[in-house]
Each structure stands twice: as C-alpha cells, then as structure tokens.
Amino acid sequence: LYDGGARQLLQQNRRLALLEGPTTGGLISQWFTERHDYAACLSFSRMFPTPQSIGPEVTAEGRLWRDHLQAEAAEMLQRKEADFVVLSSPSYVVEDGRIRKQTGSVVVVGQDLDEDYDVSMTGNLAIFRNRAARHALNILRLHLNELG
C-alpha cells in the first residue's frame, strides 16, 4: 500500500473523493480500501472504465473529460462531501515507430488546489497506472504537508 496522503488526511480529519478513469484504473480506491483507517478517509469513489462512461462526447484524446469531472468535483467540494478530489483521465496509446507511449493525466483539486499533471510514459499498463496513482497521492501529500 502506498499511504502518501492517507496519513495526513487522517491526522487533519479530511476526506477524499475519487473519480478514476483508466489512467489509474481504480488503483487509488483499491489502496485506500486495503486498510480500514484509510478507508474512513474515502468519502466517494467512482471508476470510469471508458471515456464515454464519463460523458457521451468524451474521447480518450480530448480534454472534455476534465471539464466533466471537474464540474462533478466542484459540486462535491461545495457540498462539503470531500475536502479533496482526485481525477484521473482516460488513457490511450500513442505509437511512434518502435516506441509505444501510454498517455494520461491526474488532477487533484481542493480548496486552493488545482494541480494537473501529465503522467504519460513508455512501458506497460500496470506500471503506468501505479506511477499515475502514486503521483496523484504525492501531490495530495505535498499539499497536506503545506497545510500542516
């Protein structure tokens, strides 16, 4: 289990919501539910297995996914259902000759926080997802450290 961010959420009595696309593939939710104390920090989790499950006009290559999920995240934050929301994008593969690149982004939003990171890389899907999920939680951890 990667617990970056989870300990700080517990210490600061804050909650996290997850809107995960194929870039993290539900991995963050899986990690948080492996421990009961960390699961208590999780207020909501939804997985979007395809771009179209986010919205009918969303494609893997487009940025509309962020608009759709950002609007849902903003509503959650406004209703105080969560203090932070992690979004992960649809992902797709770009091939350039012999190089195969998995592309995707993670976004972490909260009060005074809106960080969007491209986590694209070469390599297999499992490594890509693990890296993306860890990166999202590290963004959260660093922000929580600043809040103290």
C-alpha positions in Angstrom: 0.0 0.0 0.0 1.2 3.5 -0.8 0.0 5.6 2.0 1.2 9.0 0.8 -1.5 11.4 1.7 -3.6 8.9 3.7 -1.8 9.5 7.0 -2.1 13.3 6.6 -5.8 13.0 5.7 -6.4 11.1 8.9 -4.3 13.5 11.0 -6.1 16.5 9.6 -9.6 14.9 9.7 -10.1 15.4 5.9 -11.9 13.3 3.3 -11.0 12.3 -0.2 -13.2 11.5 -3.2 -12.0 9.7 -6.3 -13.1 9.9 -9.9 -10.8 7.5 -11.6 -10.5 6.8 -15.3 -8.3 4.2 -16.9 -5.1 6.2 -16.1 -5.3 5.0 -12.5 -7.8 2.2 -13.2 -9.3 2.3 -9.7 -5.9 1.6 -8.1 -6.2 4.5 -5.6 -9.5 3.3 -4.4 -8.1 -0.2 -4.0 -5.2 1.1 -1.9 -7.5 3.1 0.3 -9.8 0.2 1.0 -6.9 -2.1 2.0 -6.9 -0.5 5.5 -10.0 0.3 7.5 -8.5 3.6 8.9 -7.6 4.8 5.4 -11.0 3.7 4.0 -12.6 6.0 6.6 -11.0 9.0 4.7 -12.6 8.0 1.5 -15.9 9.7 1.0 -16.7 8.6 -2.5 -15.2 6.5 -5.3 -16.2 6.0 -8.9 -14.5 4.3 -11.8 -15.0 5.4 -15.4 -13.8 2.4 -17.5 -14.1 4.2 -20.8 -14.1 7.8 -21.9 -17.7 7.5 -22.9 -18.7 6.5 -19.4 -17.7 10.0 -18.3 -19.9 11.6 -20.9 -21.1 10.6 -24.4 -19.0 13.3 -26.2 -15.7 12.5 -24.3 -13.0 10.8 -26.2 -9.7 9.4 -24.9 -7.6 12.0 -26.7 -9.8 15.0 -25.8 -9.8 17.2 -22.7 -13.5 17.2 -22.2 -13.1 14.6 -19.5 -11.5 17.2 -17.3 -14.4 19.6 -17.7 -17.0 16.9 -16.9 -15.1 15.5 -13.9 -14.0 19.0 -12.7 -17.7 20.1 -12.5 -18.6 17.0 -10.5 -15.6 17.6 -8.2 -16.6 21.2 -7.7 -20.1 20.2 -6.6 -18.6 17.6 -4.2 -16.3 20.3 -2.7 -19.1 22.8 -2.5 -21.5 20.4 -0.7 -18.5 19.5 1.6 -18.8 15.8 0.6 -15.0 15.8 0.4 -12.1 18.1 1.0 -10.1 16.9 -2.0 -10.9 15.1 -5.2 -8.5 13.1 -7.3 -9.4 12.8 -11.0 -7.7 10.5 -13.5 -8.1 10.8 -17.2 -9.0 8.3 -19.9 -5.7 6.9 -21.3 -4.6 5.9 -24.8 -1.6 4.6 -26.5 0.5 6.6 -29.0 2.9 4.6 -31.2 5.8 6.4 -32.9 7.7 3.8 -34.9 9.1 1.4 -32.3 8.1 3.5 -29.2 4.8 2.9 -27.6 3.7 5.5 -25.1 0.8 5.3 -22.6 -0.7 8.7 -22.1 -2.8 10.2 -19.3 -3.2 12.8 -16.6 -4.1 13.1 -13.0 -5.7 16.1 -11.3 -6.0 16.9 -7.7 -8.5 19.6 -6.6 -9.5 21.1 -3.3 -9.7 24.4 -1.7 -6.8 26.4 -3.0 -5.6 23.4 -5.0 -6.0 22.5 -8.7 -3.0 20.6 -9.9 -3.0 18.8 -13.3 -0.1 16.5 -14.2 0.7 14.6 -17.3 1.8 11.1 -16.3 2.5 9.8 -19.8 5.3 7.2 -20.2 6.5 4.3 -22.1 6.1 0.8 -20.5 3.3 -1.5 -19.7 -0.1 -0.5 -18.4 0.3 -1.8 -14.8 3.5 0.3 -14.3 1.8 3.3 -15.9 -1.2 3.0 -13.6 0.9 2.5 -10.5 3.0 5.5 -11.3 -0.1 7.7 -12.1 -1.8 6.7 -8.8 1.4 7.3 -6.8 1.9 10.7 -8.4 -1.7 11.8 -7.6 -1.3 10.8 -4.0 2.1 12.5 -3.8 0.5 15.8 -5.0 -2.1 15.4 -2.2 0.6 14.6 0.4 2.7 17.6 -0.5 -0.3 19.9 -0.3 -1.4 18.5 3.0 2.1 18.9 4.4 1.9 22.6 3.5 -1.4 22.9 5.3 0.2 21.3 8.3 
